[in-house]
Amino acid sequence: QVRLVESGGGLVQAGGSLRLSCAASGRTFSTSTAGWFRQAPGNERDFVAAISWDLGNSRYADSVKGRFTISRDNAKNTVDLQMNSLKPEDTAVYYCAVDSFSRSSLLAFHRNPKSWGQGTQVTVSS
């Protein structure tokens, strides 16, 4: 089990930027796919971005491509989400997640069980 703590959320105007960070504790982080999801009020939790354990690949939801960038530092056990050109529709609680299985593919990440953080609120005003 990996413990995850997110930080960096807040209130920003449309067009602005925020950087979310997720600190992980646990020996398996460096060999597990990690990613970000978000949940707006009344909506399901949606995939945002993921990055493979070996930093070789990343995937993004169509709604954030070209605006968000996911990165990780396995030496520091962190995974970050740089969010640029923010829109009001990006407003949500953002959750960090780590695959419970080591060395799984990005495709498997969506269906595999995961460890979750507590979430951090991002609010984009128009």
Salt bridges, closest charged atoms under 4 A:
ASP62 OD1 - LYS65 NZ 3.14
ASP80 OD2 - ARG19 NH2 3.26
ASP90 OD1 - ARG38 NH1 2.90
ASP90 OD2 - ARG67 NH1 2.75
